[in-house]
Amino acid sequence: MRGFELLGNQGVWQNKTAPHARLFWRTGGGTAWAVREGRYKLLKNTGEKQPQLYDLDADLGEQRDRAAEQPDVVQRLTASFEAWNAQLIPPRWEGPKSARKKQMPRKKEPRHVDPTP
């Protein structure tokens, strides 16, 4: 397993170097994912057909989707996610929302009514 020593790399803490060229996330049983590369973040939410692209240097609050304006960036980041994801085992569980739906139903507690007005 390959890792990266953050504590020994003082440049990271002084904001001089980035520890990775890209960061990847995958959740929801693999149906939701994101890639962060430099100023860009590509985000694919569960149920969404197309990913959203944000320029975090210009829009830190992720208010303006730039996917339609920069399809080349979307294509590049999607390809890098797919290459990364192909190296992983399939997700072994669904996302946390799905797991909550499968929990045992709670017993209804008798409702206590306060007799004092």
Buried (B, 14 or more C-beta within 10 A) or exposed (E): EEEEEEEEEEEBEEEEEEEEEBEBEBBBBBBBBBBBBEEBBBBBBBEEEEBBBBBEEEBEEEEEBBBEEBEEBBEBBBEBBEEBBEEEEEBEEBBEEEEEEEEEEEEEEEEEEEEEE
